[in-house]
Amino acid sequence: MRVLSLATLYPNAAAPNFGVFVARQMEAVVRTGAVDLTLVNPVGLPPFPLDRHSRYRSLRGLPERETWHGVDVLRPRFRLLPAIGGRFNPGAIVRAVWPIVRRLHAAQPFDLVDAQFFYPDGPAAVRLAAALGVPCSIKARGADIHHWGHAAGTAEQVRRAGQAAAGLLAVSQGLADDMVTLGLPRERITVHRTGLDRTVFRPLDQAACRTALGLPQAGPVLATVGALIPRKGQRHAIEALAALPEATLVLAGAGPDEAALRGLARDRGVGERVRFLGPVPHTDLPQVLSAADVFVLPTASEGLANAWVEALACGTPVVTTPIPGAQELLTSPDYGRFAGRDGQDIAMAVSDLLAHRPTREAVCAGAAGFSWEANAASLIDHWRRLIV
């Protein structure tokens, strides 16, 4: 089976944590030997002189083709208009990718075009598949539906792509329901949950992890993992510290909210109890998660967050918002609690977990059944159904 996969979310040397969950999935697909995979990771760069900005300098230096953890990755450049040009990205991607795809298809035809993110990958993949005369599959992960599926200029592109695709994937049933609300065909949607590397994400010695991170041994430690952006809601976790006087909060991730979050911590008088770790390599996250007593993610929206599953696999219970994907995963009190995006509400949920601590073994049970091998097998089965 020969598959062309578009993935604007994919790690590279400039951003090794960006879309790492897509990379792990595709690495598992390649290891099966069942798929001849061509992975295209279009890289958006603005026109000169904006492309000289420090934000894009490292992207300009990326090779246009490389092997990334066993996967052959093509990285053609497309023209990006920062902040204002999101609606034009699918067309720009098609123009950049089509000459490569046409040449590869002529040499050895593709059986299917796959998109690993609904926007901008999905509309671009549909157009490429139509030109090649093969079926198209699009995967929804969360923000691609919740943001781009409602934003002016992109919502209609999301809807049309979903209606044109032969098959659709959603990381949770709740996200599948949201897709149907947008007008996408329910009968074409398959729930395809995330994977997990159990050799990496497992419980580690808590005291040793705290020592390595320079964290206090006494008192509860809370951790949150993710980009420092408003949607992830780290500010609410910081606000919760006012009602948790013995607790320390660790934030793993980088993003535009960092300065505001540091200022908030100072203003609330908890600055010395908030640790900013910056971007942590994905394989080092078990140390952060194992150091914590509770994983906190006051997110506004998710499909099914990989970080929830990874925390459970490390034996760390979760406090997060009662959104559909979380409700599908956290089905036992041993796995965590739900709280609103409110500091006091989060503090109450954390306090309840600390007062009724589940065993690490009980928490780990929440991640049972998740593996990249199972994820890859399910994805390949889905592709096969579309080709037949």
N, C-alpha and C positions, 0 to 999 in steps of 0.2 A: 504494500500500500504506500503510495507516494503522496505525501502531504506537504502543502505549502502553508506555513503558519506565520501570520502577521502578529507581532507583539511589540507595541510601543512601550509596554512595561517589561523591561528586561535589564538585568544588571550589566554593568560594564566597569572598566577600570576607573572611570571618573565617579561612578555611583554604584559601588559593589552591592549595596543593599536594596537597590531600586528594582522592584519586581522579582525579588529572589524566589518567591513562591512559584512564579511562572517557570523560572529556570529549573527549580527542583522537579517540577512536573515533567518538563521536557527532557531532562536528563534521565528520568525514570522511563519515559516513553522510548528513548533511544536504546536504553539498556535491554529492552525486551527483544530487540532485533526484528520486530514485526512491522516497523515503519521506516521508510526512507524519508527522513524529515529534512525539509529546507526551512530554516528559521530566519525570518527577515525581521530585523529590529530597526525600523526607520528612525533616524536621529534628526530631530528638528533643530535647525539653526536659523537665526534671523538674518536679514540682509546686512551688508556692510554699512556702517561701521559697528552696528549693534553686536555683530558676531564676535567682536574683539572684547566685549565685556567679560569680566572675570567669570561670570556665571556660565559662559559658553566656551571659554578658552580650552578647558580640558576636553569638552566634547569634540571640538574641531580636530584634536589630535588622535581620536580613536581610529583604529584601522577599519577599513571598509569590509574586511572579512577576517574572521579569526575563529579559533576553536575555543569555546568557553565551557570549561568543565565537561568536555566530551561532546559538546553540541557545536556543529558548524553554524556560525552566525554571520549573516550578511547585515551590514549597517549602512545602507544608502542614506544620503542626506536629503531632506526636503525643506522647503522654505517655510519658516515659521514666523508668524506675526505676533509677538508677545502681547498678552493681555487682551487684544482686540480681535485676533484672527482665528479663534477656535473653530468657528463654523467652516473655515476654508481648509482645515487640516486633512480631511479625507481625500479631497481632490488633489492636494499637494502630494500626499503620500502615493496615490495612484500614479501621478506623473513621474515620481522618482523611482517607483518600484517596477512599473510596467516593462521598461526595456529589459531589465534583468529577468523578470518572470517569463516574458515572451521567449527569450533566448533559451532559458532552462526548460521550458515546456516543449519547445521544438526539438530539443535534444532527447528528452525523456518526459513524456506527458505526466502531469499531476493528476491524481484521482480526486482531490478535494482541496478546497481553500478553507483555512481555519483562521479565526480571529480570537485572540486571547483577552480582549477587552472590548466592551461594546462600542466605545467611542474614543478615538476616531477609527480604531481598527475595523469595526464592523462594517460601516458604509464602504470603506475602501475595499475590504475583502469581498463584499457582495459584487462590486463592480469588476474586480479582477476575476472572480469565479464566472460571472456572466460572459466575460470576454473569452475565457478558456473553455466554456461549455461544461463546467463541472459543478457539483453541489458545494454549498458553503455552510459552515457551522460558525456560530458566534457564541462566546461565553460572556455572561454577565457576572460581575464580581461585587458590585455594591454602588460605589460612587458613580460608575459609568451609567447606571440607571437612575439613581437618586438625584444626581446633579445634571448630567448631560441629557438625561431623558426628560427633563423639565425646562431646561434653559432655552431662552429664545435663540433661534438660529440653529440649534442642534436637535431639539426635541423631535422635529419632524424627520430628520435624518435617522435618528435612532429608531423611530417607529417604522419607517420604510425599510430599513435594513433588516429589522426583525421579521417583518412580514415577507421579505424576499428570501431569507435564509431557509435552507432545507431543514436545519435543526438548530436548536438553541440550548444552551446550558446555563444553569443558575447554581450558585454555591449554597443556596438554602431554599427551602420551600417558601419562606416569607418573601425572598427576593423574586421567586417565580410568580407569586401572587402580585407583586408590584409590577412586574413586566406585563402581566395580563391587564392590569389597570391601565397601562399605557396603550393598550390595543394590540399587544403581541399575541400570537396564537398559542393558547395553552397546550394544545395537542402536540406541539412541536418542542415543548420545553421539557428537559430532563434535569433533575437535580444531580449535580456533580460536586460533591464536597471536596474540601481541600485534603492535602496529604500531610505527612509528618515523618521526619527522620528520627526514629527511636534510638539510633545510635548516638545522636546529638542531644535530643531533648529527653532528658531523664533526670530524676532527682539527684542532686549533688549535695555534699555536706554543707549545711547552712552556715555553720560557724566559719569554715574555711572560705566560703564564698564572700562572707561579710568582711573577713580580714583582707582578702585580695582586693576588694572594692573600697577599703577604708571606711567601712560602715560600723556603727556601734554594735556591740554584741547584745547589749541590753536594750529593751524596748522594741516595739513592733516596727517592721520595715514594710513599706508599701512600694510597689513598683508599677510603672506604666511604660509601655513600649509603643512607639509610633511617631510619625512625623509631628512636629510641634506646629499644629495648625488648629484653627478654631473648632473644626468638626470633631477632632479627637477629644476635646474638652479637658485638657490637662489643668486648666485654671480651676475647675471645680474640685479636682483632687487636691490642689494647693489650698483652696479655701477650707477643705475638710480638716486640714491639720490644726486649725484653731480649736476644734473640739476633740482632737486626739493629741494631747500635750506631750506624750512620750514617743510619738511616732516620727519616723524619718521617711521622706518620700524620695524615691530615685526615679529620674526621668531618663530613659534611653531613647535618643532620637534627636534630630535636628530639624529646623524649619523656621519660617518667618516669625513665629510667635515667641521665639526664645527671649528676646529683650523684654517684651511685655510680661511674660511669665516670671522672669527674674524680678521685674519691678513689682509685680503683684506679691510675690513672696516677701520682698522687703517691706512693702506697705502693710501686709498682714502680720508682720512680726515673726515670720516663720522662715526667714531666709537661710538661717543656719541649719535648718532641718530639711532643706530641699537640695538635692544633689543633681546637677545636670551632667550626664555622662557623655553627651554628644552622640554622634552616630556610632553604634556598637556593631561590630561584625556579627552577622547572623549566627555564626557558629559559637559566638561568645555569649549569646543571650541566655543560655541555661544557667550561667553563673549569676546573672542578674535576677532571673526568675527564682532560682533556688535560694538566693539570699533573702528573698521576700517572704513575709507571712501571708500577704494578700496582693493579688494583681488587680489594679484598678484601671478601668478604661471607660470614662464617662462620655462615650461617643454619641454623636447625634444620629449617625446612620452607619451601617455595615451590611454586607451580605452575610458572611460568616467569617469573622476575623481569625486569621491564622494565629494571631497572638493569644486568643482565648485557648485554642487547642494546645499551643505550645506551653502555656502556663499550666494547664491541667496535667500535661505529660510530665512536667517537672514537680508535680505534687503541690502546686500553689493554687488555692481557690481564687475565684474571680468575683469582683464586684463590677457590674456594668449595667447599662441601661436596659430596660425590658423591651428591646426591639425583637422582631420575630426570629432572626438568626440566633440570637443569644438564648431565647426561650426554647429553641429546638435543641440547643447544645446543653444548657445548664438545667438538666431535668431532675437533679437531686440536690437537696440542701448541702450535701457534701461537696458539690462542685462550686457553690458560690451563692451570691445574693444579688438581687436587683435593686437599683437605686436610681432616682431621677438625677438630672444634671443640676445638682444642688449640693453645696458643701455639707450642709447639715444632714441631708439624707444619706450621702455617701458615708459620713462619719458613723451614722447609726448602723448602716449595713456592715461596715468594717468592724465595729465594736461587737456586733452580734456574732460575726464569724470568729473573732478572737476569743469570745466567751464560750463558743461551742466549736472548738477547733476539730475539724475532721482529720483523720490520719492521712498521711501522704498516700498510702495505698488506696484509700477510698477516693481521694481526689484524682489520682492517676486513672482510675476506672472511667472517668469522663472522657478520656482520650482514646479509649479502646476502639479498635476498628479503623483508626486513621493511620494510613501509611501511604507513602508515595507509590509503592507497588500497586496497591489497590486503586489508587487514584488513576494511575497510568492505564491499568487494565480496563477500567470503566470508560476512560476517554477513548481508548482504541476501539472498544465495542461500539461506542456511540458513532465514531467515524465510519466504522464498517457498515452499520445500519443505513447510513446516508448514501453510501456508495452503491449498495446492492440495488 
